[in-house]
Amino acid sequence: MEVRSILKLLRQRQLVHGLAPCRLIYSETGTWSKKYKKETRIKIEKVWSKRLVERWKNRKIGSDSGNEKKKFYCLSMFPYPSGKLHMGHVRVYTISDAMAHYHRMNGRQVIHPMGWDSFGLPAENAALTRNLDPTEWTDKNIEYMKQQLMDLNLFMDWEREFSTCEPSYYKWTQALFVRMFHAGLAYKQKALVNWDPVDNTVLADEQVDEEGRSWRSGAVVEKRSLEQWFLRTTQYAQSLLDTLDEIDERVGIKAMQKHWIGQINGCFIKFPILVNGVKTEEVISVFCTHPELVANASHINMDLKHAEEIFSLFSDAGLNSKMYSHLDENCNGQVVLGVSALNPITQTNIQFVISDHHRENHGKTAAVLGIPKVNDADADIANSCKFHFNKTLSNLTRKESLKQIRDSSCGSGHMTSSSLRDWLISRQRRWGTPIPVVYCPHDGIVAVPEKDLPVQLPKHGVTLDEWKITTCPKCGGEATRETDTMDTFVDSSWYFMRFTDPHNTQKPFSKEKCDHLMPVDLYIGGKEHAILHLYYARFLSHFCADIGMTMHREPFKKLLAQGIIKGKTFKVKNTGKYLHKDEVTQTGDVVTETSSGEIVETSFEKMSKSKLNGVEPADFVGEWGITLTRLFVLYAAAPYESIHWDVKTDIIPGVMRWQMKLWRSVGRLLEARQRVPYNTNPTLKDNDSDVELKIAEDTNFAIKQVTSCFEETTVLSAAVTSLMTVARSCMNVPDRIVEQCPEYERSICAQVVMATPMMPHFTSELWEGLRGMKYKLTNQHWDKEVLDQSWPTIVDLGMMERKRIIIKVNGKRCTVLRTSLSDDVKELVLRNNDVIRRLNGERIIDFVSAKRGKQTEMNIISEKKLSKDAENIS
């Protein structure tokens, strides 16, 4: 029978007995190559890429809420489908894939979903320039990027996939908005807003950097007075601070969140603006440090640092700009003429005064209520300006005062931080979730009922004027739709809950499923989202908990904010022009532009197309393969640190040396088991027990370190380092240890299993090699693949301590045993082959143990010896 036929028959027999087929790259030659060459690497990835994909497709997907396993929800921030993955994507999804593998191997029910944050201005602009529907452009990008992710063999739960631009998703984003509207958390008001002149849309304050530039386009932001939609996030300031301690993170994200929210030190109250004593429709939001003392206020402190915002309101109210052109920022205590405000609690007029004495504590606030009772500077202003105000204290408590403010509709009636502003969500663009309200001449602003959702985007070619004509859901009369769309951050502020029940057509998600799978156990994403996105997502989660949609207020149990990847940039010193690496020449330490000879400066900066320093993932994978790409992004730095992308460093040679050590270790085991037959009485030397103990100690230490990296620190670069160390310690042991020592085999098996989350293709091949050993000295799940193995556990080193016992039979030396302190020595002696042959069937009468110096001897007295002694006596 031909060799191939025999192999086929063997595989069939394995399948019949329920065993996974043992497929080896070297099966045709029967030898394990001593060198791990590039062609071997390529062949391994080609074979295992296909097999791992099939394995994942054919896995059993059980019920979420009915699963008895301990769950682990591993989530990496879903990407915007821009068209191609970048190396930052590769890094974050490799980290999450490795973490998901680890927890699966530890017997947990792992949810590792993927979707697309697909609304936004880039898609709209790209579609306009191509005369396409944004849906068409976005769908093509998603298809391409999804294939890129699949080509990397990332084990994602694609059955949970969705895109935020799908009506089946944004229907529920709209439903959440409607629920917030009815809860008083969604409202519309005029505000001086940030206008991006490049993207032609409004930005939230949080989306403008310290230099006054747009977070996305980089354009200098302008100020415009517009009617806009807001979400009352300030109402949740205390709640968001109270639950921060529930989050586990290691790079200061909680401190950033706490700093962003600020100190809970007052509340905002709306004061109607009066011009020349006449009440207008305009209101100003004034911060009050002591809501129980609103009736005792003497004036409103107006900080000219925010002059543009305030004077825009005054102008909208009808005040002539000449009335305040004389005001001087340095003139504290100067009264603003021609304009005043109406105290909503006392219904009395109150003056505006130029003052910056609240700036230190409330610098982000344009107007702060002056209360002489609690602030000496306010008392000085009130006295110098001879303001008349109520000095009799109210009998209301703070809680009662807040209720009074809430009942009078002049504020939310919640204590908050003067550092915060409500979330401005209106965007003047088409490719976003439509805000589900209509404007009715009879009923005013009316939220679209949930049963009528989604309010779908206008089809390609339909004008807004055509689309916005509708009927009022309340009275049935003619009405117009809101044409603004929501900030895309709204879509991404609840997607992690939708992933728990992504195909539900009756509600955003099942409470039972969400309560079972939430919170997210590990949330991985860029540091740039450590404030805004997390703040908004936490707000939505707290709101959902308040209205009974979920039991978990805090959505994320543990946060991992990974650093950016920086590419090497080449910039002409005199002009600042960026060059591609192919356009420069390096002589020693000097780099010049090849064409001009101009001096070029080098640095590492965030990868971008404009800086010509990006690396195409497909190019890198094509050169080095999936495994080395994964190892590069995992080993180059701790996940929260930036990576300087430079293949000339020792990163790739380092991980390749580690792979080679594992490859040789498996090959050495295979060779040893072929060369030496199984021996129940191994012939080890005196110091071999020390070597065996050292292997066990090193393996235990590696198991402890690697497990800690996955369970606690998430620093997978340290896990690789630990595995490199134990691999190195196993390289120089004698052949007899490899041949006959169970601890050596256990160590190699443990190393392969622990490396699997990070490089499953390579370790799958290594494990198949180990399964091919002629005989095995340890108990593993040998009928299963490496991804199905249990995570290694630490052995009791006390069991490894050995004592040396010389065994004699009838006074003649027979063999030497090395046993642990807990072993039953007599049992081992009776099973020893040398002892069995020497006794030759004679009955044992006695065991006599004795100490001979540092050695222990055991003499076995047999029936034959006893008979000779009896004859001598007679």
ABEGO torsion letter per residue (X at the ends): XBAAAAAAAAAAAAAAAGBBBBBBAAAAAGBBBABBBAAAAAAAAAAAAAAAAAAAAABBBBBAAABABBBBBBBBBBBBBAGBBBAAAAAAAAAAAAAAAAAAAAGBBBBBBBBBBABEAAAAAAAAAAGBBAAAAAAAAAAAAAAAAAAAGBBBBAAABBBAABAAAAAAAAAAAAAAAAAGABBBBBBBBBBBAAAGBBBBAAABBAAGBBAAAGBBBBBBBBBBBBBBAAAAAAAAAAAAAABBBAAGAAAAAAAAAEBBAEBBBBBBBBBGGBBBABBBBBBBABAAAAAABABBBBBAAAAAAAAAAAAAAGBBAAAAAABBAABBGBBBBGBBBBBAAAGBBBBBBBBAAAAAAAAABABBBBBAAABAAAAAAAAAAGBBBBABBBABBAAAAAAAAAAAGAEAGBBBBAABBBBBABBBBABBBBBBBBBBAAAEBBBBBAAAOBBBBBBBGBBAAAAABBBBAAAGBBBBBBABBBBAAAAAAAAAAAAABAABAABABBAAAAAAAOBBABBBBBAAAAAAAAAAAAAAAAAAAAAGABABABABABBBBBBBBBBBBBBBAAAGBBBBAAABBBBEABBBBAAAGBBBBBBBBBBBAAAGABBBAAAAAAAAEAAAAAAAAAAABBAABBBBBBAABAAAAAAAAAAAAAAAAAAAAAAAAAABBBBABBBBBAAAAAAAAAAAAAAAAAAAAAAAAAAAAGBAAAAAAAAAAAAAAAAABBAAAAAABAAAAAAAAAAAAAAAAABAAAAAAAAAAAAABABBABBBBAABBAAABBBBBBBBAAAABBBBBBBBBGGBBABBBBBBAABBAAAAAAABAAAAAAAGGBBBABBBBBBBEABBBBBBBBAAAAAAAAAAAX
